[in-house]
Amino acid sequence: MSAAALLRSSASSALRASARTARPTSTQWMHWRTFMTLRDHVYMTKATASGAGRNGTVASDGDTQLELDMAVPKAMGGRGAGQNPEKLFAMGYASCFLGALQRSAAAAGNKDAAADAAVHTVVRIGHPEEPPLEGFGLEVEINVEGVDDDEVIKAAHEFCPYSRMLSQGIRVSVKKL
């Protein structure tokens, strides 16, 4: 199996697996699975969404501020006149994976192997096939251009925080302010 096929398969499987097993608690359903915990925090950023949900505004806080108007894509019945969470996720994943690819090439002793690399991500939103899941789910496809070494691509997938998040899970806490 090629590295690209491995990435498509594992990212898709990880996304489907993330909500596979639900166990009841006293007042809510919690998804049960193993996940990664952090030993320390080397960087933190914050963002706020306000307005009309997917047709509202998002803004980041911190060292470099960014504010974007959001819009439901036309394919989902919206105006499509702004950004959407799937675009932002695809952009973040592509950037993060490219950094991991370059780091992995350097760690393998051949930093030039990824010098001209490009990472193309495809994020699809749709309805899950697995009952009883409702709502939407995501599929992710990662296509690596300009790197021939499958081991470097595999190492990048194992190192990339986005890939780890999808394959190993992350701790998420939801609180009222």
KOLKOL-400574 format. One line per field, with one value per atom (N, C-alpha, C): x, y, z; residue in one letter. Coordinates in nm, 3 decimals. Layout:
residues N
x: X, ... .
y: Y, ... .
z: Z, ... .
type: A, ... .
This chain:
residues 177
x: 0.085, 0.000, 0.090, 0.064, 0.145, 0.119, 0.210, 0.194, 0.069, 0.040, -0.079, -0.206, -0.209, -0.326, -0.339, -0.225, -0.226, -0.283, -0.243, -0.293, -0.442, -0.490, -0.634, -0.711, -0.661, -0.729, -0.729, -0.613, -0.606, -0.678, -0.674, -0.746, -0.896, -0.942, -1.085, -1.129, -1.049, -1.083, -1.084, -0.987, -0.980, -1.101, -1.145, -1.262, -1.387, -1.401, -1.518, -1.511, -1.390, -1.375, -1.395, -1.379, -1.383, -1.516, -1.623, -1.753, -1.816, -1.735, -1.789, -1.854, -1.793, -1.842, -1.891, -2.019, -2.075, -2.123, -2.097, -2.145, -2.224, -2.337, -2.417, -2.353, -2.367, -2.330, -2.458, -2.448, -2.569, -2.659, -2.605, -2.691, -2.653, -2.551, -2.508, -2.439, -2.419, -2.344, -2.201, -2.108, -1.967, -1.907, -1.822, -1.753, -1.635, -1.618, -1.512, -1.407, -1.285, -1.171, -1.045, -0.934, -0.809, -0.774, -0.702, -0.663, -0.533, -0.473, -0.345, -0.367, -0.281, -0.279, -0.146, -0.145, -0.023, 0.054, 0.185, 0.274, 0.294, 0.300, 0.320, 0.255, 0.244, 0.188, 0.298, 0.334, 0.438, 0.380, 0.251, 0.184, 0.035, -0.034, -0.178, -0.236, -0.348, -0.419, -0.566, -0.638, -0.781, -0.857, -0.979, -1.067, -1.208, -1.284, -1.422, -1.510, -1.619, -1.721, -1.841, -1.897, -2.014, -2.105, -2.223, -2.317, -2.406, -2.428, -2.525, -2.461, -2.381, -2.322, -2.234, -2.268, -2.188, -2.199, -2.289, -2.298, -2.253, -2.178, -2.132, -1.990, -1.919, -1.781, -1.695, -1.571, -1.472, -1.355, -1.297, -1.181, -1.084, -0.956, -0.853, -0.800, -0.750, -0.683, -0.535, -0.456, -0.317, -0.222, -0.110, 0.001, -0.032, -0.112, -0.153, -0.304, -0.376, -0.521, -0.571, -0.675, -0.737, -0.888, -0.962, -1.108, -1.163, -1.257, -1.314, -1.465, -1.529, -1.673, -1.695, -1.789, -1.818, -1.947, -1.960, -2.082, -2.099, -2.221, -2.252, -2.223, -2.151, -2.122, -2.250, -2.242, -2.357, -2.403, -2.309, -2.343, -2.427, -2.425, -2.503, -2.624, -2.657, -2.775, -2.750, -2.623, -2.592, -2.555, -2.513, -2.473, -2.331, -2.248, -2.111, -2.026, -2.068, -2.000, -1.897, -1.842, -1.742, -1.665, -1.595, -1.517, -1.606, -1.555, -1.629, -1.531, -1.579, -1.489, -1.410, -1.470, -1.400, -1.281, -1.297, -1.184, -1.071, -1.107, -1.004, -0.933, -1.007, -0.948, -0.852, -0.896, -0.813, -0.684, -0.694, -0.576, -0.479, -0.534, -0.449, -0.380, -0.454, -0.398, -0.288, -0.311, -0.210, -0.082, -0.094, 0.023, 0.098, 0.023, 0.084, 0.154, 0.089, 0.147, 0.273, 0.274, 0.393, 0.510, 0.484, 0.590, 0.641, 0.551, 0.590, 0.668, 0.631, 0.700, 0.844, 0.862, 0.996, 1.080, 1.020, 1.092, 1.133, 1.043, 1.072, 1.182, 1.183, 1.290, 1.424, 1.426, 1.550, 1.596, 1.503, 1.538, 1.593, 1.550, 1.600, 1.733, 1.784, 1.913, 1.906, 1.787, 1.773, 1.670, 1.706, 1.608, 1.567, 1.652, 1.617, 1.505, 1.477, 1.374, 1.236, 1.216, 1.085, 1.094, 1.206, 1.225, 1.122, 1.083, 0.986, 0.850, 0.824, 0.699, 0.579, 0.465, 0.337, 0.241, 0.155, 0.055, -0.082, -0.161, -0.297, -0.393, -0.485, -0.583, -0.722, -0.801, -0.941, -1.021, -1.112, -1.199, -1.341, -1.406, -1.544, -1.634, -1.749, -1.848, -1.970, -2.026, -2.142, -2.205, -2.301, -2.374, -2.303, -2.281, -2.214, -2.296, -2.227, -2.294, -2.333, -2.256, -2.274, -2.390, -2.497, -2.602, -2.550, -2.591, -2.699, -2.649, -2.533, -2.478, -2.567, -2.588, -2.668, -2.581, -2.634, -2.558, -2.460, -2.345, -2.244, -2.116, -2.038, -1.905, -1.810, -1.682, -1.580, -1.499, -1.449, -1.346, -1.233, -1.112, -0.993, -0.907, -0.857, -0.763, -0.641, -0.523, -0.398, -0.321, -0.283, -0.204, -0.073, 0.036, 0.170, 0.233, 0.279, 0.343, 0.491, 0.577, 0.719, 0.803, 0.749, 0.826, 0.805, 0.915, 0.906, 0.926, 0.984, 1.019, 0.897, 0.843, 0.725, 0.751, 0.874, 0.906, 0.900, 0.942, 0.934, 0.788, 0.705, 0.562, 0.496, 0.529, 0.474, 0.517, 0.644, 0.694, 0.625, 0.599, 0.528, 0.387, 0.321, 0.185, 0.184, 0.287, 0.297, 0.332, 0.400, 0.445, 0.344, 0.271, 0.181, 0.072, 0.059, -0.045, -0.187, -0.216, -0.350, -0.373, -0.274, -0.287, -0.303, -0.224, -0.236, -0.373, -0.423, -0.554, -0.660, -0.654, -0.755, -0.738, -0.614, -0.593, -0.593, -0.549, -0.539, -0.643, -0.707, -0.804, -0.736, -0.814, -0.763, -0.861, -0.812, -0.897, -0.972, -1.103, -1.187, -1.272, -1.271, -1.361, -1.456, -1.582, -1.685, -1.737, -1.728, -1.767, -1.857, -1.941, -2.022, -1.941, -1.949, -1.883, -1.983 .
y: -0.118, 0.000, 0.123, 0.216, 0.337, 0.425, 0.518, 0.609, 0.694, 0.738, 0.821, 0.742, 0.615, 0.531, 0.506, 0.485, 0.465, 0.587, 0.706, 0.829, 0.844, 0.820, 0.831, 0.732, 0.610, 0.505, 0.534, 0.571, 0.590, 0.715, 0.823, 0.944, 0.920, 0.851, 0.821, 0.729, 0.626, 0.534, 0.603, 0.691, 0.762, 0.851, 0.917, 1.004, 0.922, 0.807, 0.723, 0.663, 0.627, 0.563, 0.660, 0.788, 0.884, 0.886, 0.849, 0.850, 0.712, 0.609, 0.475, 0.419, 0.437, 0.374, 0.479, 0.477, 0.572, 0.494, 0.548, 0.487, 0.592, 0.553, 0.651, 0.691, 0.818, 0.866, 0.918, 0.983, 1.024, 1.115, 1.213, 1.307, 1.325, 1.259, 1.281, 1.157, 1.155, 1.047, 1.093, 1.012, 1.042, 0.938, 0.981, 0.887, 0.830, 0.700, 0.635, 0.584, 0.624, 0.575, 0.625, 0.567, 0.618, 0.745, 0.834, 0.956, 1.007, 1.097, 1.154, 1.264, 1.267, 1.378, 1.450, 1.577, 1.658, 1.665, 1.652, 1.666, 1.813, 1.896, 2.039, 2.113, 2.243, 2.326, 2.418, 2.408, 2.494, 2.612, 2.605, 2.716, 2.701, 2.813, 2.811, 2.926, 2.903, 3.010, 2.998, 3.106, 3.109, 3.165, 3.123, 3.176, 3.188, 3.280, 3.302, 3.307, 3.233, 3.239, 3.314, 3.403, 3.479, 3.505, 3.554, 3.584, 3.466, 3.441, 3.342, 3.207, 3.155, 3.022, 3.011, 2.920, 2.900, 3.017, 3.112, 3.236, 3.356, 3.331, 3.437, 3.481, 3.510, 3.558, 3.474, 3.449, 3.389, 3.483, 3.487, 3.573, 3.502, 3.519, 3.462, 3.570, 3.527, 3.616, 3.582, 3.658, 3.621, 3.703, 3.639, 3.710, 3.770, 3.706, 3.759, 3.741, 3.850, 3.839, 3.819, 3.740, 3.711, 3.710, 3.775, 3.774, 3.738, 3.644, 3.597, 3.593, 3.629, 3.609, 3.466, 3.400, 3.261, 3.253, 3.148, 3.127, 2.979, 2.934, 2.796, 2.783, 2.676, 2.657, 2.643, 2.684, 2.671, 2.526, 2.433, 2.291, 2.242, 2.318, 2.282, 2.374, 2.449, 2.534, 2.677, 2.714, 2.849, 2.943, 3.063, 3.164, 3.138, 3.076, 3.051, 3.175, 3.283, 3.412, 3.436, 3.332, 3.346, 3.216, 3.207, 3.087, 2.988, 2.867, 2.768, 2.681, 2.614, 2.536, 2.430, 2.371, 2.267, 2.324, 2.443, 2.509, 2.537, 2.591, 2.624, 2.499, 2.391, 2.265, 2.213, 2.216, 2.168, 2.249, 2.380, 2.466, 2.439, 2.427, 2.399, 2.265, 2.163, 2.029, 2.028, 2.092, 2.096, 2.161, 2.273, 2.344, 2.263, 2.204, 2.125, 2.001, 1.934, 1.814, 1.848, 1.961, 2.003, 2.025, 2.091, 2.109, 1.976, 1.883, 1.750, 1.675, 1.693, 1.629, 1.679, 1.810, 1.868, 1.827, 1.822, 1.779, 1.632, 1.548, 1.406, 1.380, 1.458, 1.445, 1.483, 1.591, 1.633, 1.528, 1.471, 1.368, 1.243, 1.218, 1.103, 1.133, 1.256, 1.294, 1.346, 1.382, 1.431, 1.543, 1.657, 1.767, 1.815, 1.794, 1.835, 1.750, 1.633, 1.544, 1.608, 1.706, 1.772, 1.921, 1.966, 2.110, 2.169, 2.095, 2.144, 2.077, 2.022, 1.948, 2.042, 1.988, 2.055, 1.950, 1.993, 1.903, 1.957, 1.870, 1.905, 1.825, 1.892, 1.821, 1.839, 1.736, 1.739, 1.703, 1.789, 1.762, 1.755, 1.644, 1.624, 1.617, 1.681, 1.672, 1.599, 1.511, 1.435, 1.361, 1.279, 1.202, 1.070, 1.032, 0.906, 0.785, 0.682, 0.558, 0.475, 0.487, 0.400, 0.448, 0.367, 0.403, 0.379, 0.443, 0.541, 0.685, 0.705, 0.841, 0.932, 1.051, 1.150, 1.271, 1.367, 1.488, 1.466, 1.530, 1.523, 1.459, 1.408, 1.357, 1.411, 1.389, 1.436, 1.320, 1.338, 1.251, 1.342, 1.293, 1.370, 1.288, 1.352, 1.291, 1.382, 1.322, 1.397, 1.349, 1.441, 1.408, 1.484, 1.409, 1.466, 1.473, 1.591, 1.616, 1.649, 1.591, 1.627, 1.549, 1.443, 1.357, 1.213, 1.144, 1.006, 0.903, 0.944, 0.851, 0.821, 0.698, 0.658, 0.661, 0.630, 0.631, 0.772, 0.872, 1.011, 1.052, 1.012, 1.045, 0.976, 0.850, 0.777, 0.843, 0.880, 0.945, 1.079, 1.152, 1.280, 1.257, 1.155, 1.124, 1.088, 1.018, 0.980, 1.100, 1.199, 1.316, 1.430, 1.449, 1.564, 1.566, 1.678, 1.686, 1.667, 1.712, 1.690, 1.541, 1.472, 1.328, 1.255, 1.296, 1.233, 1.257, 1.380, 1.413, 1.319, 1.297, 1.215, 1.066, 1.021, 0.878, 0.840, 0.931, 0.898, 0.969, 1.071, 1.147, 1.252, 1.345, 1.451, 1.474, 1.534, 1.570, 1.699, 1.697, 1.813, 1.837, 1.959, 1.992, 2.102, 2.087, 2.185, 2.241, 2.374, 2.439, 2.557, 2.589, 2.711, 2.826, 2.943, 3.064, 3.149 .
z: 0.000, 0.000, 0.000, -0.089, -0.096, 0.025, 0.051, 0.164, 0.147, 0.025, 0.002, 0.032, -0.011, 0.017, 0.167, 0.234, 0.378, 0.449, 0.406, 0.468, 0.447, 0.325, 0.299, 0.384, 0.392, 0.467, 0.616, 0.672, 0.816, 0.861, 0.785, 0.824, 0.819, 0.716, 0.705, 0.817, 0.846, 0.954, 1.088, 1.111, 1.239, 1.259, 1.155, 1.168, 1.196, 1.130, 1.155, 1.295, 1.341, 1.471, 1.586, 1.563, 1.673, 1.744, 1.679, 1.744, 1.746, 1.731, 1.713, 1.840, 1.955, 2.076, 2.174, 2.204, 2.300, 2.422, 2.539, 2.662, 2.739, 2.796, 2.868, 2.999, 3.036, 3.169, 3.231, 3.343, 3.413, 3.330, 3.260, 3.188, 3.042, 2.996, 2.859, 2.804, 2.673, 2.609, 2.592, 2.636, 2.621, 2.527, 2.439, 2.351, 2.428, 2.420, 2.492, 2.396, 2.417, 2.341, 2.408, 2.371, 2.424, 2.349, 2.413, 2.346, 2.405, 2.332, 2.369, 2.473, 2.575, 2.669, 2.654, 2.689, 2.674, 2.804, 2.795, 2.909, 2.942, 2.838, 2.856, 2.740, 2.752, 2.646, 2.595, 2.468, 2.413, 2.337, 2.305, 2.238, 2.261, 2.270, 2.286, 2.205, 2.143, 2.074, 2.109, 2.091, 2.122, 2.004, 1.991, 1.886, 1.942, 1.885, 1.927, 1.803, 1.808, 1.703, 1.760, 1.680, 1.725, 1.606, 1.635, 1.527, 1.497, 1.370, 1.323, 1.294, 1.386, 1.371, 1.247, 1.157, 1.036, 0.940, 0.968, 0.890, 0.973, 1.077, 1.167, 1.138, 1.246, 1.238, 1.331, 1.291, 1.380, 1.392, 1.511, 1.534, 1.625, 1.599, 1.685, 1.777, 1.891, 1.985, 1.981, 2.052, 2.067, 1.985, 1.949, 1.886, 1.750, 1.671, 1.541, 1.530, 1.519, 1.515, 1.373, 1.361, 1.233, 1.255, 1.167, 1.175, 1.037, 1.035, 0.909, 0.917, 0.807, 0.793, 0.746, 0.808, 0.776, 0.696, 0.617, 0.539, 0.509, 0.515, 0.477, 0.327, 0.286, 0.143, 0.060, -0.064, -0.154, -0.164, -0.164, -0.175, -0.057, 0.053, 0.171, 0.188, 0.083, 0.086, 0.130, 0.147, 0.192, 0.078, 0.116, 0.017, -0.035, 0.047, 0.006, -0.003, 0.063, 0.050, 0.160, 0.217, 0.322, 0.338, 0.446, 0.476, 0.550, 0.570, 0.647, 0.726, 0.830, 0.914, 0.837, 0.736, 0.660, 0.583, 0.526, 0.457, 0.555, 0.672, 0.771, 0.820, 0.839, 0.881, 0.774, 0.648, 0.537, 0.527, 0.543, 0.535, 0.650, 0.771, 0.887, 0.876, 0.831, 0.818, 0.712, 0.598, 0.491, 0.540, 0.609, 0.659, 0.763, 0.856, 0.961, 0.904, 0.810, 0.751, 0.672, 0.603, 0.528, 0.623, 0.736, 0.836, 0.889, 0.916, 0.963, 0.856, 0.731, 0.620, 0.610, 0.620, 0.612, 0.733, 0.849, 0.969, 0.956, 0.905, 0.890, 0.788, 0.681, 0.581, 0.642, 0.720, 0.785, 0.886, 0.962, 1.060, 0.993, 0.869, 0.793, 0.726, 0.747, 0.691, 0.549, 0.502, 0.366, 0.360, 0.420, 0.426, 0.288, 0.188, 0.052, -0.008, 0.052, -0.001, 0.002, 0.091, 0.101, 0.074, 0.020, -0.001, -0.097, -0.197, -0.296, -0.282, -0.165, -0.143, -0.135, -0.167, -0.146, -0.091, -0.001, 0.056, 0.019, -0.042, -0.083, 0.005, 0.071, 0.153, 0.094, 0.109, 0.070, 0.195, 0.234, 0.348, 0.295, 0.322, 0.278, 0.402, 0.394, 0.501, 0.445, 0.524, 0.479, 0.595, 0.563, 0.664, 0.689, 0.814, 0.845, 0.799, 0.752, 0.712, 0.834, 0.941, 1.057, 1.144, 1.156, 1.251, 1.392, 1.493, 1.501, 1.491, 1.431, 1.424, 1.341, 1.391, 1.320, 1.292, 1.219, 1.190, 1.077, 1.089, 0.984, 1.036, 0.944, 0.972, 0.867, 0.888, 0.794, 0.740, 0.619, 0.560, 0.518, 0.533, 0.496, 0.402, 0.300, 0.206, 0.201, 0.214, 0.208, 0.086, 0.000, -0.118, -0.110, -0.114, -0.102, -0.240, -0.274, -0.404, -0.380, -0.461, -0.457, -0.358, -0.299, -0.208, -0.253, -0.283, -0.330, -0.220, -0.107, 0.000, 0.087, 0.073, 0.151, 0.301, 0.343, 0.486, 0.544, 0.468, 0.513, 0.525, 0.430, 0.434, 0.554, 0.577, 0.691, 0.823, 0.832, 0.954, 0.977, 0.869, 0.882, 0.934, 0.886, 0.931, 1.080, 1.125, 1.266, 1.354, 1.299, 1.376, 1.377, 1.269, 1.252, 1.361, 1.435, 1.538, 1.485, 1.365, 1.308, 1.285, 1.229, 1.206, 1.339, 1.438, 1.570, 1.631, 1.616, 1.670, 1.612, 1.482, 1.417, 1.444, 1.460, 1.481, 1.628, 1.717, 1.859, 1.945, 1.890, 1.968, 2.054, 2.100, 2.187, 2.300, 2.406, 2.519, 2.482, 2.494, 2.468, 2.591, 2.641, 2.752, 2.707, 2.741, 2.708, 2.839, 2.854, 2.980, 2.952, 3.046, 3.038, 3.094, 3.029, 3.081, 3.153 .
type: M, M, M, S, S, S, A, A, A, A, A, A, A, A, A, L, L, L, L, L, L, R, R, R, S, S, S, S, S, S, A, A, A, S, S, S, S, S, S, A, A, A, L, L, L, R, R, R, A, A, A, S, S, S, A, A, A, R, R, R, T, T, T, A, A, A, R, R, R, P, P, P, T, T, T, S, S, S, T, T, T, Q, Q, Q, W, W, W, M, M, M, H, H, H, W, W, W, R, R, R, T, T, T, F, F, F, M, M, M, T, T, T, L, L, L, R, R, R, D, D, D, H, H, H, V, V, V, Y, Y, Y, M, M, M, T, T, T, K, K, K, A, A, A, T, T, T, A, A, A, S, S, S, G, G, G, A, A, A, G, G, G, R, R, R, N, N, N, G, G, G, T, T, T, V, V, V, A, A, A, S, S, S, D, D, D, G, G, G, D, D, D, T, T, T, Q, Q, Q, L, L, L, E, E, E, L, L, L, D, D, D, M, M, M, A, A, A, V, V, V, P, P, P, K, K, K, A, A, A, M, M, M, G, G, G, G, G, G, R, R, R, G, G, G, A, A, A, G, G, G, Q, Q, Q, N, N, N, P, P, P, E, E, E, K, K, K, L, L, L, F, F, F, A, A, A, M, M, M, G, G, G, Y, Y, Y, A, A, A, S, S, S, C, C, C, F, F, F, L, L, L, G, G, G, A, A, A, L, L, L, Q, Q, Q, R, R, R, S, S, S, A, A, A, A, A, A, A, A, A, A, A, A, G, G, G, N, N, N, K, K, K, D, D, D, A, A, A, A, A, A, A, A, A, D, D, D, A, A, A, A, A, A, V, V, V, H, H, H, T, T, T, V, V, V, V, V, V, R, R, R, I, I, I, G, G, G, H, H, H, P, P, P, E, E, E, E, E, E, P, P, P, P, P, P, L, L, L, E, E, E, G, G, G, F, F, F, G, G, G, L, L, L, E, E, E, V, V, V, E, E, E, I, I, I, N, N, N, V, V, V, E, E, E, G, G, G, V, V, V, D, D, D, D, D, D, D, D, D, E, E, E, V, V, V, I, I, I, K, K, K, A, A, A, A, A, A, H, H, H, E, E, E, F, F, F, C, C, C, P, P, P, Y, Y, Y, S, S, S, R, R, R, M, M, M, L, L, L, S, S, S, Q, Q, Q, G, G, G, I, I, I, R, R, R, V, V, V, S, S, S, V, V, V, K, K, K, K, K, K, L, L, L .
